[in-house]
């Protein structure tokens, strides 16, 4: 039985070739016989013409594995695809949707999936995990409802790749990553970027005591924008209920965008809103004031500014913004690590890789099983090694 991808991730060096793939040599066997029905092995198509190898495998009485079919150099096990054809399909599957690859090369979706699975298994067994200094942790939604994947990336400059995929966003989802790493690989990690999801914070604090944990800028500003949008929705509903003029209509993006990104129409709308003493406007002004926080160089002075900003926000009587301020106070030290590690890691790389992960799922119009999405993400984002071939077809 072929091991699961999770088994390979947890114990990379523990892959044992199944007995059906035994290196059975007929000339070393006690006896062998020719199988009556020959097998057809699919090869890389040439000029749109299907190519097959036809060969009658011999049944071998192996002294190690007993009676089994001989192993041939162009295929493995009971697969009817040649190894070259598997890698050919797997490489094209990086560029196109799997169904498109199947239609173009006149094969089945299952053959493409098995080829990609073969490439991912081989790559995980042969990838190098030494020298990982910076990682990013995040989650993406992959099915309707609250179904998430925990993703761990290496975010070193010049080497950005997916290291780990796990179901849901629980503590065990992330803890499994640190458990499969060797003690040496775990000790080499110096920086970790994540959001403020509590299970991630707890696991990182327990597993990486020597590393610097950084709460990245993107997630902090994202939380602030969500608070502004919540204030706007509540205030617009309250004004409508009280019979006042709907001044907040079509104002969402002029409140959320940075001034330099506003269109001419949004700029005019924002100037109109600034004439009113609205909680939505005050929330935006608080956010724009907070942008000065990222201009500091010294963590000490940045911490003083953060404390003052949180004090002003707590006095604003705007509950969603007060919630953000309480969260910033709670994670103050982790936020200030952004200044201590400035220039060392790029937290934006995590969001860039997340966008590629979402594109992978959209390109296939979604995956129905966890196994399929896991293999697709490793294949697309894992930067997995490939064997050297004499001829490359893609």
Long-range contacts (C-beta under 8 A, 24 or more apart in sequence): 2-121, 4-371, 5-117, 5-120, 5-121, 5-124, 5-371, 5-374, 5-375, 5-378, 6-374, 8-121, 8-124, 8-125, 9-124, 9-164, 9-180, 10-176, 10-179, 10-180, 11-180, 12-124, 12-125, 12-127, 12-129, 12-180, 13-125, 15-121, 15-125, 18-77, 19-65, 19-66, 19-68, 20-68, 20-69, 20-77, 20-78, 21-71, 21-76, 21-77, 22-62, 22-64, 22-65, 22-68, 22-71, 23-71, 24-60, 24-62, 24-65, 24-68, 24-69, 24-70, 24-71, 25-60, 25-70, 26-58, 26-60, 26-70, 28-63, 29-60, 29-61, 29-62, 29-63, 30-61, 30-63, 31-61, 32-58, 32-59, 32-60, 32-61, 32-70, 33-58, 33-59, 34-58, 34-59, 35-59, 35-69, 39-80, 40-80, 41-72, 41-74, 41-75, 41-80, 41-81, 41-82, 42-80, 42-81, 42-82, 42-85, 42-107, 42-111, 43-74, 43-82, 43-84, 43-85, 44-82, 44-84, 44-85, 44-88, 44-393, 45-105, 45-106, 50-106, 53-82, 79-114, 81-111, 81-114, 81-115, 84-389, 84-391, 84-393, 85-115, 86-114, 86-115, 86-118, 86-119, 87-115, 87-119, 87-386, 87-387, 87-389, 88-115, 88-393, 88-394, 89-115, 89-116, 90-115, 90-116, 90-118, 90-119, 90-379, 91-393, 91-394, 92-394, 93-379, 94-379, 94-380, 97-363, 97-364, 97-365, 98-364, 98-376, 99-364, 113-372, 113-375, 116-375, 116-376, 116-379, 117-375, 119-379, 119-384, 119-386, 120-375, 120-378, 120-379, 120-382, 120-384, 122-384, 122-386, 122-387, 123-378, 123-382, 123-384, 123-385, 123-386, 124-378, 124-382, 124-384, 126-384, 126-385, 127-382, 127-384, 127-385, 128-385, 129-163, 129-181, 129-182, 129-185, 130-184, 130-185, 130-188, 131-188, 132-156, 132-163, 132-185, 132-188, 132-189, 133-188, 133-189, 133-190, 133-191, 134-189, 134-190, 134-191, 134-192, 134-193, 134-344, 134-345, 135-163, 135-189, 135-191, 135-192, 135-193, 136-192, 136-193, 136-194, 136-216, 136-345, 136-347, 136-349, 136-350, 136-353, 137-174, 137-192, 137-193, 137-194, 137-200, 137-204, 137-350, 138-194, 138-195, 138-350, 138-351, 138-354, 139-169, 139-197, 140-354, 140-357, 140-358, 142-361, 142-366, 142-367, 142-373, 143-366, 149-357, 149-373, 149-377, 150-174, 151-353, 151-354, 151-357, 151-377, 152-177, 153-349, 153-350, 153-353, 153-381, 155-193, 155-345, 155-346, 155-347, 155-349, 155-350, 155-353, 157-346, 159-383, 160-349, 160-352, 160-353, 160-383, 161-381, 161-382, 161-383, 162-353, 162-357, 162-377, 162-378, 162-381, 162-382, 162-383, 163-382, 165-373, 165-374, 165-377, 165-378, 167-370, 169-197, 169-199, 169-200, 170-199, 171-199, 171-202, 171-203, 173-199, 174-199, 174-200, 174-203, 174-204, 175-203, 175-207, 178-203, 178-207, 178-208, 191-341, 191-344, 191-345, 193-345, 193-347, 193-350, 195-219, 196-223, 196-327, 196-331, 201-331, 201-334, 212-337, 212-340, 212-341, 213-334, 213-337, 214-334, 214-337, 214-338, 214-341, 214-345, 214-347, 215-331, 215-334, 215-335, 215-337, 215-338, 216-338, 216-347, 216-348, 216-350, 217-294, 217-338, 217-347, 218-347, 218-348, 218-350, 218-351, 220-328, 220-335, 221-287, 223-324, 223-327, 224-287, 224-290, 224-321, 224-324, 225-256, 225-287, 226-320, 227-283, 227-320, 227-321, 227-323, 227-324, 228-255, 228-256, 228-280, 228-283, 228-284, 228-287, 228-320, 228-321, 229-255, 229-256, 230-320, 231-279, 231-280, 231-283, 231-318, 231-320, 231-321, 232-280, 232-283, 235-278, 235-279, 235-280, 247-272, 247-273, 247-276, 247-278, 248-273, 248-278, 248-280, 251-280, 255-280, 255-281, 255-283, 255-284, 259-288, 279-318, 282-316, 282-318, 283-316, 283-318, 283-320, 283-321, 286-312, 286-313, 286-316, 286-318, 286-321, 296-339, 297-339, 297-342, 298-339, 299-336, 299-339, 299-340, 302-336, 302-339, 303-332, 303-336, 306-332, 306-335, 306-336, 353-381, 356-380, 356-381, 357-381
